[in-house]
Amino acid sequence: MIKISENKSLTRRDFVKGLALGAVAGVIGGAAGAVALRPPPPEAPPVEPPVEVPLSKGVLVVDGNICGQCGTCETFCSIINDGVSAPALARIQVVPTLDFDAEADPCLQCVEPKCLRACPVGAISIDEAAGTNARVVDEEICIGCYRCLEACPFDPARVRFDTEKQVAVKCNLCGGDPQCVKFCPSGALKYYTNPDGVLSGYTTRTLVV
């Protein structure tokens, strides 16, 4: 028995317990300090989205009956856009379904792009310069807030997130020459265009796929 004072004593078990509790408290205190010292997420003044958004002049269309689920589209998409073969970064996704089937899921360049509406800093805009009117992400402006992914009405979200760069990425239609279409071995991917605009993706009333 360890003597503490004339009026109070402490057993060896109590002593060890006290050390353990002190260590836990220290860890918790250190973690709390780490959280407190972590810099807040970047902020930027909110940007009002445009009142009207012009229709995209093109959209990727998938024929699920002939899609071979090979992932070639994901591979070439990531190589061309990011310089590496990384399906997790691909702007088009091959997603398994509950019936053990799968097909490619591209961004549908929605009539009413909820991702664009949700972006608080105007990082998603219309690519009028390329002549496609694709809904594109400016990675230099993106603050990585994730709101565009949360706003996408599709599952999985057609906006991706680059965890290394901490920015959102999405299909930009390759400036009007989608490389996933070019490299699809089965011909399941097509690029449908209309100079007057295409009705696809999400509208204010329905989903068009």
C-alpha positions as CSV (number, residue, x, y, z in Angstrom):
1,M,0.0,0.0,0.0
2,I,1.3,3.4,-1.0
3,K,1.0,6.1,1.7
4,I,-0.4,9.5,0.4
5,S,-1.2,11.3,3.7
6,E,-2.1,10.6,7.2
7,N,-5.9,10.7,6.4
8,K,-6.0,9.1,2.9
9,S,-4.3,6.1,1.2
10,L,-4.2,4.7,-2.3
11,T,-4.0,1.1,-3.4
12,R,-1.7,0.0,-6.2
13,R,-4.8,-0.7,-8.4
14,D,-6.1,2.8,-7.8
15,F,-2.7,4.3,-8.6
16,V,-2.5,2.4,-12.0
17,K,-6.1,3.4,-12.8
18,G,-5.2,7.0,-12.2
19,L,-2.3,6.8,-14.5
20,A,-4.4,5.2,-17.2
21,L,-7.1,7.9,-16.9
22,G,-4.5,10.6,-17.0
23,A,-3.1,9.1,-20.2
24,V,-6.5,9.0,-21.8
25,A,-7.3,12.5,-20.8
26,G,-3.9,13.6,-22.3
27,V,-4.7,11.9,-25.6
28,I,-8.2,13.5,-25.7
29,G,-6.8,16.8,-24.8
30,G,-4.1,16.5,-27.5
31,A,-6.7,15.5,-30.1
32,A,-8.9,18.5,-29.1
33,G,-5.9,20.7,-29.5
34,A,-5.2,19.3,-32.9
35,V,-8.8,19.9,-34.0
36,A,-8.6,23.4,-32.7
37,L,-5.4,24.1,-34.6
38,R,-6.7,22.6,-37.9
39,P,-7.3,25.5,-40.4
40,P,-10.9,26.0,-41.4
41,P,-12.0,25.1,-44.9
42,P,-11.3,27.7,-47.5
43,E,-14.1,30.3,-47.9
44,A,-15.0,32.5,-50.8
45,P,-17.7,35.0,-51.3
46,P,-20.9,33.4,-52.6
47,V,-21.6,33.6,-56.3
48,E,-25.1,33.8,-57.7
49,P,-25.7,31.2,-60.4
50,P,-27.1,32.4,-63.8
51,V,-30.9,32.7,-64.0
52,E,-31.0,30.7,-67.2
53,V,-28.6,28.0,-68.3
54,P,-28.3,27.2,-72.0
55,L,-28.9,23.6,-73.1
56,S,-25.8,21.4,-73.6
57,K,-25.2,20.8,-77.3
58,G,-24.1,17.2,-76.7
59,V,-24.5,14.3,-74.3
60,L,-23.0,10.8,-74.0
61,V,-25.4,8.0,-74.6
62,V,-24.9,4.4,-73.5
63,D,-26.4,1.3,-75.0
64,G,-26.6,-1.0,-72.0
65,N,-27.4,-4.0,-74.2
66,I,-23.9,-4.0,-75.7
67,C,-21.8,-2.4,-73.0
68,G,-19.2,-5.0,-72.0
69,Q,-18.5,-3.4,-68.6
70,C,-14.8,-3.6,-69.5
71,G,-13.9,-0.3,-67.9
72,T,-12.0,0.9,-70.9
73,C,-13.9,4.2,-70.8
74,E,-12.8,4.8,-67.2
75,T,-9.2,4.0,-68.0
76,F,-8.9,6.4,-71.0
77,C,-10.9,9.1,-69.3
78,S,-8.5,9.3,-66.4
79,I,-5.4,9.0,-68.6
80,I,-6.5,11.8,-70.8
81,N,-7.7,14.1,-68.1
82,D,-5.3,13.3,-65.2
83,G,-2.4,11.5,-66.8
84,V,-2.8,8.3,-64.8
85,S,-4.9,5.2,-65.1
86,A,-7.2,5.7,-62.2
87,P,-10.9,4.7,-62.5
88,A,-11.7,6.5,-59.3
89,L,-11.0,9.8,-61.1
90,A,-12.8,8.9,-64.3
91,R,-15.7,11.3,-65.3
92,I,-17.6,8.2,-66.5
93,Q,-18.3,5.3,-64.2
94,V,-18.9,1.6,-64.7
95,V,-21.1,0.7,-61.7
96,P,-22.2,-2.9,-60.8
97,T,-25.9,-3.3,-60.0
98,L,-27.8,-5.6,-57.7
99,D,-28.5,-8.1,-60.4
100,F,-24.7,-8.5,-61.0
101,D,-24.9,-6.4,-64.2
102,A,-23.3,-3.1,-64.9
103,E,-23.0,-0.4,-67.5
104,A,-21.3,2.9,-68.0
105,D,-22.8,6.0,-66.3
106,P,-21.7,9.3,-67.8
107,C,-22.7,12.8,-66.8
108,L,-25.9,13.7,-68.6
109,Q,-25.2,17.4,-68.9
110,C,-28.6,18.2,-67.2
111,V,-31.0,20.7,-68.6
112,E,-31.3,22.1,-65.1
113,P,-27.8,21.4,-63.6
114,K,-28.3,21.1,-59.9
115,C,-24.5,20.8,-59.4
116,L,-24.1,24.3,-61.0
117,R,-26.9,25.7,-58.8
118,A,-25.4,24.3,-55.7
119,C,-21.8,25.6,-56.1
120,P,-21.4,28.5,-53.8
121,V,-18.4,30.0,-55.6
122,G,-19.3,29.7,-59.3
123,A,-16.7,26.9,-60.0
124,I,-19.2,25.2,-62.3
125,S,-20.0,27.0,-65.5
126,I,-21.1,26.5,-69.1
127,D,-18.3,25.8,-71.6
128,E,-19.5,28.1,-74.4
129,A,-15.9,28.7,-75.6
130,A,-15.6,25.0,-76.7
131,G,-19.1,25.3,-78.4
132,T,-20.4,22.3,-76.3
133,N,-22.2,24.2,-73.5
134,A,-20.9,21.3,-71.3
135,R,-21.3,21.9,-67.5
136,V,-17.6,22.1,-66.4
137,V,-15.7,22.5,-63.2
138,D,-12.9,25.1,-62.9
139,E,-10.5,23.4,-60.5
140,E,-8.8,26.7,-59.8
141,I,-12.0,28.1,-58.3
142,C,-13.4,24.9,-56.6
143,I,-13.1,24.9,-52.8
144,G,-13.8,21.2,-52.4
145,C,-17.0,21.8,-50.4
146,Y,-18.7,18.7,-51.9
147,R,-22.1,20.5,-52.5
148,C,-22.2,19.7,-56.2
149,L,-21.9,15.9,-55.4
150,E,-24.6,16.1,-52.8
151,A,-26.9,18.1,-55.2
152,C,-26.5,15.6,-58.2
153,P,-29.9,13.8,-58.5
154,F,-28.3,10.7,-59.8
155,D,-26.9,7.7,-57.9
156,P,-24.0,7.5,-58.0
157,A,-23.3,11.2,-58.4
158,R,-22.0,12.0,-61.8
159,V,-19.6,14.6,-60.3
160,R,-16.5,12.9,-59.0
161,F,-14.1,14.1,-56.3
162,D,-10.3,14.1,-56.5
163,T,-9.2,13.3,-53.0
164,E,-5.6,14.3,-53.7
165,K,-6.4,17.7,-55.2
166,Q,-9.5,18.1,-53.0
167,V,-11.5,19.4,-55.9
168,A,-14.6,18.2,-57.8
169,V,-14.2,16.9,-61.3
170,K,-16.8,16.1,-64.0
171,C,-17.2,15.3,-67.6
172,N,-16.4,18.2,-69.9
173,L,-17.2,16.3,-73.1
174,C,-13.5,16.6,-74.0
175,G,-14.3,19.9,-75.8
176,G,-16.6,18.1,-78.2
177,D,-14.5,15.0,-78.9
178,P,-15.2,12.6,-76.1
179,Q,-12.3,10.1,-75.9
180,C,-14.3,7.5,-74.0
181,V,-16.5,7.2,-77.1
182,K,-13.5,6.9,-79.4
183,F,-11.9,4.1,-77.3
184,C,-15.1,2.1,-76.4
185,P,-14.3,-1.4,-77.9
186,S,-18.0,-2.4,-78.1
187,G,-19.4,0.8,-79.6
188,A,-21.8,1.1,-76.6
189,L,-20.9,4.7,-76.1
190,K,-22.2,7.3,-78.5
191,Y,-21.9,11.1,-78.6
192,Y,-25.3,12.6,-79.5
193,T,-25.2,16.3,-80.6
194,N,-27.7,18.9,-81.5
195,P,-26.8,22.5,-82.4
196,D,-30.1,23.6,-80.8
197,G,-29.4,21.8,-77.6
198,V,-30.2,18.4,-76.1
199,L,-32.9,17.6,-73.6
200,S,-31.1,15.3,-71.2
201,G,-30.4,14.6,-67.5
202,Y,-32.4,16.5,-64.9
203,T,-35.1,19.0,-65.8
204,T,-37.4,20.8,-63.4
205,R,-40.0,18.0,-63.8
206,T,-38.4,14.8,-64.7
207,L,-35.2,12.7,-65.2
208,V,-34.4,12.0,-68.8
209,V,-31.9,9.1,-69.3
